Amino acid sequence: MTLFDDIPPDLPVVIAGPTASGKSALALALAERQGGVVVNADALQIWDCWQVLSARPPAEDEARAPHLLYGCLPPGAPASVGHWLRMVAPILRAWLLGAGPRPIIVGGTGLYLSALVEGLAEIPPVPPEIRAEADALIAAPDGLARMLAALDAATRGRIDALNPARVQRAWEVARATGRGLAAWQAETGPPLLDPARATFLQIVSDRDWLAARIDRRFVQMVEGGAVDEVRAVLPHWDAAAPWAKAIGAPELVAHLRGEIDLTQAVTLGQAATRQYAKRQRSWFRARMRGWRALSAADLARTLA
């Protein structure tokens, strides 16, 4: 019996996994063996400026099976979990109507995947002046702590307190609406994907095994053109923009500006990626306990 034998070929598949765990290879293998379209659920791989640095599937993989929502937005375009859900909705609708292929949704952005199967609260947009106020506050030395202290207890208990973007989002919602993010989330509507009509896979990995893969891959990215990608966006670099959150990009920007050498940039980029993977694994453990677990090391051997 192989890995694929008990995965129904007629139902959508959702694959979660930390960066460098092999989830894209699994999605491609499923699409080739069973049919389907690979759909991106990674908040960094949606940007057209990051092919190498986001580890987006290369052109040869996209030639082997159809891929959607990869490199589909230019820097500066609106992007949020709500925008992503609106892009995924017609893909799922086409499958439900028998007019489109079975979606194989894969990514490492936990918020995207959780919203897909749990629903998303309809929160009013944050006015630009409050966003500017939040940007100024988070940039202050004690900004993150002050934002956290201003949140209600229910919201503090739900968000990742170590993720500045999540803390800032919660602060902005409370400041703009007068209600905590947790209160808005309590009114969440039905999910876009019925959990009873899909297969859910979570790739789990040993920390040291994954760290070694991350370190090797970051070196390969730098050798494969990541520095040139960063150089291309340097004239309009905005560290606060969603597209600029690509892991390793700030470190390579610092190198290109002459602040650190390339060796330092690589070391710092590797460390940032390992920290990102740690946050991903924590999210998946907390929010995806019922998903079928697959060993990343076993998967790598199976797909080799």
URUR-V122568 format. One record per backbone hydrogen bond with DSSP energy under -1.0 kcal/mol. NH is the residue of the N-H (numbers start at 0). CO is the residue of the C=O. E is the energy in kcal/mol with one decimal. If there is no record, write none. Layout:
NH,CO,E + NH,CO,E
This chain:
4,1,-1.0 + 6,3,-1.5 + 12,102,-2.0 + 13,198,-2.9 + 14,104,-3.3 + 15,200,-2.7 + 16,106,-1.0 + 20,17,-1.6 + 25,21,-1.8 + 26,22,-2.4 + 27,23,-2.3 + 28,24,-2.3 + 29,25,-2.4 + 30,26,-2.4 + 31,27,-2.3 + 32,28,-2.3 + 33,29,-3.1 + 34,30,-1.3 + 36,101,-2.0 + 37,65,-2.6 + 38,103,-2.7 + 39,67,-2.3 + 40,105,-2.5 + 46,43,-1.1 + 47,72,-2.9 + 49,46,-1.1 + 54,51,-1.6 + 55,50,-1.8 + 61,57,-1.9 + 62,58,-1.5 + 64,60,-1.2 + 67,37,-2.7 + 70,44,-3.0 + 72,45,-2.5 + 76,73,-2.0 + 83,79,-2.3 + 84,80,-2.4 + 85,81,-2.0 + 86,82,-1.4 + 87,83,-2.1 + 88,84,-2.3 + 91,87,-2.1 + 92,88,-2.7 + 93,89,-2.2 + 94,90,-1.6 + 95,91,-2.5 + 96,92,-1.9 + 97,94,-1.6 + 98,93,-2.9 + 99,93,-1.0 + 103,36,-2.9 + 104,12,-2.9 + 105,38,-2.7 + 106,14,-2.0 + 108,40,-1.5 + 109,107,-1.2 + 112,108,-1.8 + 113,109,-3.0 + 114,110,-2.2 + 115,111,-1.9 + 116,112,-1.5 + 117,113,-2.0 + 118,114,-1.8 + 122,120,-1.4 + 130,126,-2.1 + 131,127,-2.4 + 132,128,-1.8 + 133,129,-2.6 + 134,130,-2.5 + 135,131,-2.0 + 136,132,-2.1 + 137,133,-2.9 + 138,134,-1.1 + 139,136,-1.3 + 142,139,-1.8 + 145,141,-2.3 + 146,142,-2.5 + 147,143,-2.5 + 148,144,-2.4 + 149,145,-1.3 + 150,147,-1.3 + 155,151,-2.5 + 156,152,-1.9 + 157,154,-1.5 + 158,154,-1.8 + 160,158,-1.0 + 162,159,-1.9 + 166,162,-2.2 + 167,163,-2.9 + 168,164,-2.1 + 169,165,-2.2 + 170,166,-2.4 + 171,167,-2.8 + 172,168,-2.3 + 173,169,-2.1 + 174,170,-2.6 + 175,171,-2.6 + 176,172,-2.5 + 177,173,-2.0 + 183,179,-1.7 + 184,180,-2.6 + 185,181,-1.4 + 186,183,-1.6 + 187,184,-1.5 + 192,115,-2.1 + 196,193,-2.4 + 198,11,-2.6 + 200,13,-3.0 + 201,291,-3.3 + 202,15,-3.0 + 203,293,-3.0 + 209,205,-2.5 + 210,206,-2.5 + 211,207,-2.2 + 212,208,-1.7 + 213,209,-2.8 + 214,210,-2.5 + 215,211,-2.2 + 216,212,-2.6 + 217,213,-2.4 + 218,214,-1.6 + 219,215,-2.1 + 220,216,-2.5 + 221,217,-2.2 + 222,218,-2.4 + 223,219,-1.5 + 225,220,-2.5 + 228,224,-1.9 + 229,225,-2.1 + 230,226,-2.4 + 231,227,-1.9 + 232,228,-1.0 + 235,232,-1.3 + 236,233,-1.6 + 240,237,-2.1 + 243,240,-1.1 + 244,241,-1.5 + 248,245,-2.1 + 251,247,-1.9 + 252,248,-2.5 + 253,249,-2.2 + 254,250,-1.7 + 255,251,-2.5 + 256,252,-1.8 + 257,254,-1.8 + 258,253,-2.6 + 264,260,-2.2 + 265,261,-2.5 + 266,262,-2.3 + 267,263,-2.8 + 268,264,-2.5 + 269,265,-2.7 + 270,266,-2.0 + 271,267,-2.5 + 272,268,-2.1 + 273,269,-2.2 + 274,270,-2.2 + 275,271,-2.1 + 276,272,-2.5 + 277,273,-1.9 + 278,274,-2.0 + 279,275,-2.4 + 280,276,-2.6 + 281,277,-2.0 + 282,278,-2.2 + 283,279,-2.6 + 284,280,-2.3 + 285,281,-1.8 + 286,282,-2.7 + 287,283,-2.2 + 290,287,-1.2 + 291,199,-2.1 + 293,201,-2.7 + 295,203,-3.2 + 298,294,-2.6 + 299,295,-2.5 + 300,296,-1.8 + 301,297,-2.3 + 302,298,-2.5
